[in-house]
């Protein structure tokens, strides 16, 4: 799995060196990789590496320390491939074999859930059965929960849509399916 590079910037290299040295002198053995990350993060003024990393989210850089290219560009081919798994009514015809298309398809199902409202398992089953045509609502419920789009209670009785901003490709797929549904002759009547 590729790691996202995080830029490490210190305002004063001399202060950084003194802090790292002091922390290393307090130790009786060489630090592990994680301990060294924490030492560097504390030297730069953070609580620990996780605190440093949380502050760096959204500020990714490439291997040379330059700002990474934005990832909001829409892959229209991927959106088209995902759209082929839906009928003219926006119902999922088949479960896509590729994981990246499954993820996009799940956003369409997510959009069909009512926001900020809990649903019983029977209601979720009925909702999903109205949104797909291959009769496997259990697969879809699990996938929605596994991908963090829907939460459920430990006993599985209540489900709730997790409010999130869809990725740009999912939003493009939703727009495309909505537009194709609006083009249906009975939609105009």
GROMACS elastic network, one bead per residue, 0.5 to 0.9 nm:
[ bonds ]
;  ai    aj funct       b0    kb
    4    60     6  0.66134   500
    4    61     6  0.75726   500
    4    62     6  0.79509   500
    5    60     6  0.61678   500
    5    61     6  0.56844   500
    5    62     6  0.62131   500
    5    63     6  0.66094   500
    5    65     6  0.80373   500
    6    53     6  0.74894   500
    6    56     6  0.67128   500
    6    57     6  0.83190   500
    6    59     6  0.74111   500
    6    60     6  0.56345   500
    6    61     6  0.60921   500
    6    62     6  0.83445   500
    6    65     6  0.81622   500
    7    56     6  0.77712   500
    7    59     6  0.79820   500
    7    60     6  0.71928   500
    7    61     6  0.63335   500
    7    62     6  0.87556   500
    7    65     6  0.61798   500
    7    66     6  0.86866   500
    8    41     6  0.86427   500
    8    44     6  0.85567   500
    8    65     6  0.88899   500
    9    44     6  0.77925   500
   10    13     6  0.60831   500
   10    15     6  0.86710   500
   10    16     6  0.68652   500
   10    43     6  0.85530   500
   10    44     6  0.58679   500
   10    45     6  0.89986   500
   11    15     6  0.84583   500
   11    16     6  0.83491   500
   11    44     6  0.80324   500
   12    15     6  0.54447   500
   12    16     6  0.63083   500
   12    17     6  0.87868   500
   12    44     6  0.88842   500
   13    17     6  0.60849   500
   13    18     6  0.86203   500
   14    17     6  0.51504   500
   14    18     6  0.62708   500
   14    19     6  0.86599   500
   15    18     6  0.51371   500
   15    19     6  0.61444   500
   15    20     6  0.85993   500
   15    43     6  0.78236   500
   15    44     6  0.86543   500
   16    19     6  0.52213   500
   16    20     6  0.61558   500
   16    21     6  0.85389   500
   16    40     6  0.79246   500
   16    43     6  0.53631   500
   16    44     6  0.64024   500
   17    20     6  0.51873   500
   17    21     6  0.60242   500
   17    22     6  0.85540   500
   17    43     6  0.79588   500
   18    21     6  0.51360   500
   18    22     6  0.61224   500
   18    23     6  0.86551   500
   18    43     6  0.83876   500
   19    22     6  0.51707   500
   19    23     6  0.62288   500
   19    24     6  0.86030   500
   19    39     6  0.83699   500
   19    40     6  0.85028   500
   19    42     6  0.81397   500
   19    43     6  0.52473   500
   19    44     6  0.85362   500
   20    23     6  0.52080   500
   20    24     6  0.61224   500
   20    25     6  0.86332   500
   20    39     6  0.63471   500
   20    40     6  0.65842   500
   20    42     6  0.84299   500
   20    43     6  0.60028   500
   21    24     6  0.51093   500
   21    25     6  0.61334   500
   21    26     6  0.87907   500
   22    25     6  0.51970   500
   22    26     6  0.65315   500
   23    26     6  0.53424   500
   23    27     6  0.69991   500
   23    39     6  0.68237   500
   23    43     6  0.86303   500
   24    27     6  0.54061   500
   24    28     6  0.84059   500
   24    29     6  0.87480   500
   24    30     6  0.78477   500
   24    31     6  0.79188   500
   24    39     6  0.81728   500
   25    28     6  0.76862   500
   27    30     6  0.71725   500
   27    31     6  0.78026   500
   30    36     6  0.89333   500
   31    34     6  0.78231   500
   31    35     6  0.53828   500
   31    36     6  0.56750   500
   31    39     6  0.88719   500
   32    35     6  0.50660   500
   32    36     6  0.60431   500
   32    37     6  0.85942   500
   33    36     6  0.51648   500
   33    37     6  0.63267   500
   33    38     6  0.88007   500
   34    37     6  0.50206   500
   34    38     6  0.63109   500
   34    39     6  0.86810   500
   34    49     6  0.81280   500
   35    38     6  0.50436   500
   35    39     6  0.61971   500
   35    40     6  0.87168   500
   35    49     6  0.88118   500
   36    40     6  0.62130   500
   36    41     6  0.85241   500
   37    40     6  0.52448   500
   37    41     6  0.61326   500
   37    42     6  0.86233   500
   37    48     6  0.78505   500
   37    49     6  0.57869   500
   38    41     6  0.50295   500
   38    42     6  0.60466   500
   38    43     6  0.84737   500
   38    46     6  0.86949   500
   38    47     6  0.80379   500
   38    50     6  0.81183   500
   38    52     6  0.88822   500
   39    42     6  0.52138   500
   39    43     6  0.61242   500
   39    44     6  0.87101   500
   39    48     6  0.74071   500
   39    49     6  0.80019   500
   40    43     6  0.50335   500
   40    44     6  0.63517   500
   40    45     6  0.89013   500
   40    46     6  0.88521   500
   40    48     6  0.83259   500
   40    49     6  0.77732   500
   41    44     6  0.51575   500
   41    45     6  0.65666   500
   41    46     6  0.53901   500
   41    47     6  0.70895   500
   41    48     6  0.54418   500
   41    49     6  0.51808   500
   41    50     6  0.85841   500
   41    51     6  0.81127   500
   41    52     6  0.60730   500
   41    53     6  0.88528   500
   42    45     6  0.50577   500
   42    47     6  0.56105   500
   42    48     6  0.56029   500
   42    49     6  0.75641   500
   42    52     6  0.85153   500
   43    46     6  0.72920   500
   44    52     6  0.86284   500
   45    48     6  0.86915   500
   45    52     6  0.85947   500
   46    49     6  0.73395   500
   46    50     6  0.88264   500
   46    51     6  0.61455   500
   46    52     6  0.56950   500
   47    50     6  0.80266   500
   47    51     6  0.58828   500
   47    52     6  0.74243   500
   48    51     6  0.53517   500
   48    52     6  0.63662   500
   48    53     6  0.87257   500
   49    53     6  0.59894   500
   49    54     6  0.85078   500
   50    54     6  0.60292   500
   50    55     6  0.86183   500
   51    54     6  0.52005   500
   51    55     6  0.64517   500
   51    56     6  0.88268   500
   52    55     6  0.53275   500
   52    56     6  0.64387   500
   53    57     6  0.64274   500
   54    57     6  0.54580   500
   55    58     6  0.84886   500
   55    59     6  0.85402   500
   56    59     6  0.53610   500
   56    60     6  0.72140   500
   57    60     6  0.68666   500
   59    67     6  0.73099   500
   59    68     6  0.81050   500
   60    65     6  0.87329   500
   60    66     6  0.85962   500
   60    67     6  0.62859   500
   60    68     6  0.57575   500
   60    69     6  0.87880   500
   61    64     6  0.75711   500
   61    65     6  0.52604   500
   61    66     6  0.52131   500
   61    69     6  0.82468   500
   62    65     6  0.53487   500
   62    66     6  0.54411   500
   62    67     6  0.61806   500
   62    68     6  0.50522   500
   62    69     6  0.82933   500
   63    66     6  0.74108   500
   63    68     6  0.88640   500
   64    67     6  0.88314   500
   65    68     6  0.83666   500
   67    70     6  0.87358   500
   68    71     6  0.86986   500
   70    73     6  0.72127   500
   71    74     6  0.82533   500
   71   168     6  0.89848   500
   72   167     6  0.78644   500
   72   168     6  0.59820   500
   72   169     6  0.80971   500
   73   168     6  0.74021   500
   73   169     6  0.80637   500
   74    77     6  0.87804   500
   74    78     6  0.84590   500
   74    79     6  0.80318   500
   74   168     6  0.62349   500
   74   169     6  0.52971   500
   74   172     6  0.75794   500
   75    78     6  0.54167   500
   75    79     6  0.64481   500
   75    80     6  0.88170   500
   75   169     6  0.67259   500
   76    80     6  0.60692   500
   76    81     6  0.85453   500
   76   169     6  0.77631   500
   76   172     6  0.82945   500
   76   173     6  0.89572   500
   77    80     6  0.50242   500
   77    81     6  0.61214   500
   77    82     6  0.85910   500
   78    81     6  0.50454   500
   78    82     6  0.61832   500
   78    83     6  0.85453   500
   78   100     6  0.84356   500
   78   101     6  0.73447   500
   78   104     6  0.89547   500
   78   169     6  0.80471   500
   79    82     6  0.51483   500
   79    83     6  0.60920   500
   79    84     6  0.87964   500
   79   101     6  0.82039   500
   79   104     6  0.79010   500
   79   169     6  0.64051   500
   79   170     6  0.76639   500
   79   172     6  0.70568   500
   79   173     6  0.56207   500
   79   176     6  0.85975   500
   80    84     6  0.64071   500
   80   173     6  0.78260   500
   80   176     6  0.88431   500
   81    84     6  0.53892   500
   81    85     6  0.73966   500
   81   101     6  0.74489   500
   82    85     6  0.56567   500
   82    86     6  0.76233   500
   82    96     6  0.76754   500
   82   100     6  0.88470   500
   82   101     6  0.53841   500
   82   102     6  0.79016   500
   82   104     6  0.67894   500
   82   105     6  0.66247   500
   82   173     6  0.75937   500
   83    86     6  0.54757   500
   83    87     6  0.82390   500
   83    90     6  0.87088   500
   83    92     6  0.89024   500
   83   105     6  0.82230   500
   83   173     6  0.67090   500
   83   176     6  0.78216   500
   83   177     6  0.71427   500
   84    87     6  0.75368   500
   84    93     6  0.86653   500
   85    91     6  0.83411   500
   85    92     6  0.58159   500
   85    93     6  0.54804   500
   85    94     6  0.59170   500
   85    95     6  0.74554   500
   85    96     6  0.68390   500
   85   101     6  0.89820   500
   85   105     6  0.81488   500
   86    89     6  0.76691   500
   86    90     6  0.54470   500
   86    91     6  0.52078   500
   86    93     6  0.52795   500
   86    94     6  0.77024   500
   86   105     6  0.86309   500
   86   132     6  0.83441   500
   86   177     6  0.80367   500
   87    90     6  0.53494   500
   87    91     6  0.54296   500
   87    92     6  0.66232   500
   87    93     6  0.63299   500
   87   177     6  0.88162   500
   88    91     6  0.74360   500
   88   177     6  0.76857   500
   88   180     6  0.64161   500
   88   181     6  0.57990   500
   88   183     6  0.89344   500
   88   184     6  0.74244   500
   89    92     6  0.89724   500
   89   131     6  0.88944   500
   89   177     6  0.80179   500
   89   178     6  0.87147   500
   89   180     6  0.80426   500
   89   181     6  0.56173   500
   89   184     6  0.83744   500
   90    93     6  0.88886   500
   90   108     6  0.83722   500
   90   131     6  0.73344   500
   90   132     6  0.84891   500
   90   174     6  0.89772   500
   90   177     6  0.57952   500
   90   178     6  0.74491   500
   90   180     6  0.82116   500
   90   181     6  0.67853   500
   91   108     6  0.89809   500
   91   109     6  0.88138   500
   91   130     6  0.74747   500
   91   133     6  0.66611   500
   92    95     6  0.73349   500
   92   105     6  0.75635   500
   92   108     6  0.87048   500
   92   109     6  0.84505   500
   92   131     6  0.62240   500
   92   133     6  0.60706   500
   92   134     6  0.78665   500
   93   131     6  0.89391   500
   93   132     6  0.58917   500
   93   134     6  0.62184   500
   94    97     6  0.88752   500
   94   132     6  0.76481   500
   94   133     6  0.69588   500
   94   134     6  0.59188   500
   95    98     6  0.88782   500
   95   101     6  0.89078   500
   95   102     6  0.69440   500
   95   105     6  0.83924   500
   95   134     6  0.78383   500
   95   140     6  0.88499   500
   96    99     6  0.74246   500
   96   100     6  0.87507   500
   96   101     6  0.59893   500
   96   102     6  0.54738   500
   96   105     6  0.80203   500
   97   100     6  0.89593   500
   97   101     6  0.75978   500
   97   102     6  0.73021   500
   98   101     6  0.54575   500
   98   102     6  0.62870   500
   98   103     6  0.88784   500
   99   103     6  0.62922   500
   99   104     6  0.88596   500
  100   103     6  0.52051   500
  100   104     6  0.65975   500
  100   105     6  0.88138   500
  101   104     6  0.51435   500
  101   105     6  0.61416   500
  101   106     6  0.86121   500
  102   105     6  0.50347   500
  102   106     6  0.61526   500
  102   107     6  0.88902   500
  102   143     6  0.87491   500
  103   106     6  0.52064   500
  103   107     6  0.67544   500
  103   143     6  0.87217   500
  103   144     6  0.89156   500
  103   147     6  0.76845   500
  103   170     6  0.84725   500
  104   107     6  0.53929   500
  104   108     6  0.70598   500
  104   167     6  0.87932   500
  104   169     6  0.73788   500
  104   170     6  0.53561   500
  104   173     6  0.75365   500
  105   108     6  0.53440   500
  105   109     6  0.67559   500
  105   110     6  0.87900   500
  105   170     6  0.79005   500
  105   173     6  0.84316   500
  106   109     6  0.50625   500
  106   110     6  0.60265   500
  106   111     6  0.86130   500
  106   140     6  0.77859   500
  106   143     6  0.76136   500
  106   144     6  0.63716   500
  106   147     6  0.84053   500
  106   149     6  0.80484   500
  106   170     6  0.88782   500
  107   111     6  0.61351   500
  107   112     6  0.87911   500
  107   144     6  0.85258   500
  107   149     6  0.77362   500
  107   166     6  0.70186   500
  107   167     6  0.88564   500
  107   170     6  0.61400   500
  107   171     6  0.82954   500
  107   173     6  0.87724   500
  107   174     6  0.80127   500
  108   111     6  0.51919   500
  108   112     6  0.67887   500
  108   131     6  0.88671   500
  108   170     6  0.75008   500
  108   171     6  0.87813   500
  108   173     6  0.77540   500
  108   174     6  0.61846   500
  108   177     6  0.88126   500
  109   112     6  0.52520   500
  109   113     6  0.70714   500
  109   128     6  0.72576   500
  109   131     6  0.68075   500
  109   132     6  0.86137   500
  109   140     6  0.85499   500
  109   144     6  0.82706   500
  110   113     6  0.54724   500
  110   114     6  0.87051   500
  110   144     6  0.74457   500
  110   149     6  0.65207   500
  110   150     6  0.74314   500
  110   161     6  0.69054   500
  110   162     6  0.86553   500
  111   114     6  0.77299   500
  111   115     6  0.85760   500
  111   161     6  0.87311   500
  111   174     6  0.82745   500
  112   115     6  0.89323   500
  112   127     6  0.77414   500
  112   128     6  0.84064   500
  112   131     6  0.78536   500
  113   117     6  0.85268   500
  113   119     6  0.89052   500
  113   124     6  0.83100   500
  113   127     6  0.76577   500
  113   128     6  0.88864   500
  113   150     6  0.88756   500
  113   160     6  0.80039   500
  113   161     6  0.62230   500
  114   117     6  0.60693   500
  114   118     6  0.83471   500
  114   119     6  0.87000   500
  114   160     6  0.83271   500
  114   161     6  0.71447   500
  115   118     6  0.86056   500
  115   160     6  0.78872   500
  115   161     6  0.61535   500
  115   162     6  0.79926   500
  115   163     6  0.71233   500
  116   160     6  0.70938   500
  116   161     6  0.68623   500
  116   162     6  0.80184   500
  116   163     6  0.76991   500
  117   159     6  0.85066   500
  117   160     6  0.61148   500
  117   161     6  0.74348   500
  118   158     6  0.61126   500
  118   159     6  0.55361   500
  118   161     6  0.77559   500
  119   122     6  0.80196   500
  119   123     6  0.58364   500
  119   124     6  0.62299   500
  119   157     6  0.82260   500
  119   158     6  0.54488   500
  119   159     6  0.51405   500
  119   160     6  0.62827   500
  120   123     6  0.52018   500
  120   124     6  0.63290   500
  120   125     6  0.86716   500
  120   156     6  0.85720   500
  120   157     6  0.55918   500
  120   159     6  0.62919   500
  120   160     6  0.89926   500
  121   124     6  0.50530   500
  121   125     6  0.61128   500
  121   126     6  0.86546   500
  121   156     6  0.70434   500
  121   157     6  0.53343   500
  121   158     6  0.59750   500
  121   159     6  0.68088   500
  122   125     6  0.50121   500
  122   126     6  0.62391   500
  122   127     6  0.85688   500
  122   157     6  0.85704   500
  123   126     6  0.51168   500
  123   127     6  0.60506   500
  123   128     6  0.85592   500
  124   128     6  0.60054   500
  124   129     6  0.83641   500
  124   137     6  0.84657   500
  124   141     6  0.79389   500
  124   158     6  0.87361   500
  124   159     6  0.72881   500
  125   128     6  0.52699   500
  125   129     6  0.59913   500
  125   130     6  0.86150   500
  125   137     6  0.59961   500
  125   138     6  0.78318   500
  125   141     6  0.81350   500
  126   129     6  0.50864   500
  126   130     6  0.62824   500
  126   131     6  0.87966   500
  126   137     6  0.85983   500
  127   130     6  0.53002   500
  127   131     6  0.65636   500
  128   132     6  0.62959   500
  128   136     6  0.88401   500
  128   137     6  0.59338   500
  128   140     6  0.75541   500
  128   141     6  0.80682   500
  129   132     6  0.54776   500
  129   133     6  0.70733   500
  129   134     6  0.85142   500
  129   135     6  0.67457   500
  129   136     6  0.79955   500
  129   137     6  0.62993   500
  130   133     6  0.77931   500
  132   135     6  0.71374   500
  132   136     6  0.83591   500
  132   137     6  0.81376   500
  133   136     6  0.84363   500
  134   137     6  0.84607   500
  135   138     6  0.87965   500
  136   139     6  0.55906   500
  136   140     6  0.67914   500
  136   141     6  0.89701   500
  137   140     6  0.50424   500
  137   141     6  0.60631   500
  137   142     6  0.85928   500
  138   141     6  0.50825   500
  138   142     6  0.61793   500
  138   143     6  0.85040   500
  139   142     6  0.53149   500
  139   143     6  0.61143   500
  139   144     6  0.86243   500
  140   143     6  0.50164   500
  140   144     6  0.60126   500
  140   145     6  0.85520   500
  141   144     6  0.52250   500
  141   145     6  0.62973   500
  141   146     6  0.85622   500
  141   150     6  0.81027   500
  142   145     6  0.51794   500
  142   146     6  0.59301   500
  142   147     6  0.85185   500
  143   147     6  0.60033   500
  143   148     6  0.85391   500
  143   149     6  0.86453   500
  143   150     6  0.89528   500
  144   147     6  0.53612   500
  144   148     6  0.63934   500
  144   149     6  0.52658   500
  144   150     6  0.54483   500
  144   151     6  0.81273   500
  145   148     6  0.51715   500
  145   149     6  0.58892   500
  145   151     6  0.56133   500
  145   152     6  0.72240   500
  145   159     6  0.89798   500
  146   149     6  0.77067   500
  146   150     6  0.81769   500
  146   151     6  0.88088   500
  147   150     6  0.78614   500
  148   151     6  0.69157   500
  148   162     6  0.72229   500
  149   160     6  0.87652   500
  149   161     6  0.61822   500
  149   162     6  0.53127   500
  149   163     6  0.77193   500
  149   164     6  0.77373   500
  150   159     6  0.66070   500
  150   160     6  0.55271   500
  150   162     6  0.51943   500
  150   163     6  0.86448   500
  151   158     6  0.82852   500
  151   159     6  0.55967   500
  151   160     6  0.53083   500
  151   161     6  0.63877   500
  151   162     6  0.64962   500
  152   155     6  0.79168   500
  152   156     6  0.56337   500
  152   157     6  0.72068   500
  152   158     6  0.54871   500
  152   160     6  0.63766   500
  152   161     6  0.89343   500
  153   156     6  0.50829   500
  153   157     6  0.63047   500
  153   158     6  0.56029   500
  153   159     6  0.67803   500
  153   160     6  0.89061   500
  154   157     6  0.79199   500
  154   158     6  0.87680   500
  155   158     6  0.80012   500
  156   159     6  0.73101   500
  161   164     6  0.88709   500
  165   168     6  0.88650   500
  165   171     6  0.88293   500
  166   169     6  0.79961   500
  166   170     6  0.58109   500
  166   171     6  0.58749   500
  167   170     6  0.52800   500
  167   171     6  0.62273   500
  167   172     6  0.86712   500
  168   171     6  0.50774   500
  168   172     6  0.61670   500
  168   173     6  0.86794   500
  169   173     6  0.61961   500
  169   174     6  0.86269   500
  170   173     6  0.50165   500
  170   174     6  0.61757   500
  170   175     6  0.86126   500
  171   174     6  0.50588   500
  171   175     6  0.61940   500
  171   176     6  0.86103   500
  172   175     6  0.50941   500
  172   176     6  0.61349   500
  172   177     6  0.86653   500
  173   176     6  0.50445   500
  173   177     6  0.61484   500
  173   178     6  0.84876   500
  174   177     6  0.52660   500
  174   178     6  0.61026   500
  174   179     6  0.85732   500
  175   178     6  0.50965   500
  175   179     6  0.60798   500
  175   180     6  0.86398   500
  176   179     6  0.50909   500
  176   180     6  0.61837   500
  176   181     6  0.85705   500
  177   180     6  0.51448   500
  177   181     6  0.61113   500
  177   182     6  0.85882   500
  178   181     6  0.51118   500
  178   182     6  0.62132   500
  178   183     6  0.87912   500
  179   182     6  0.50449   500
  179   183     6  0.63881   500
  180   183     6  0.50934   500
  180   184     6  0.68301   500
  181   184     6  0.55136   500
  181   187     6  0.71208   500
  182   185     6  0.81465   500
  182   186     6  0.87723   500
  182   187     6  0.56495   500
  182   188     6  0.71124   500
  183   186     6  0.85590   500
  183   187     6  0.68278   500
  183   188     6  0.73740   500
  184   187     6  0.52460   500
  184   188     6  0.69381   500
  185   188     6  0.55206   500
  185   189     6  0.68698   500
  186   189     6  0.51540   500
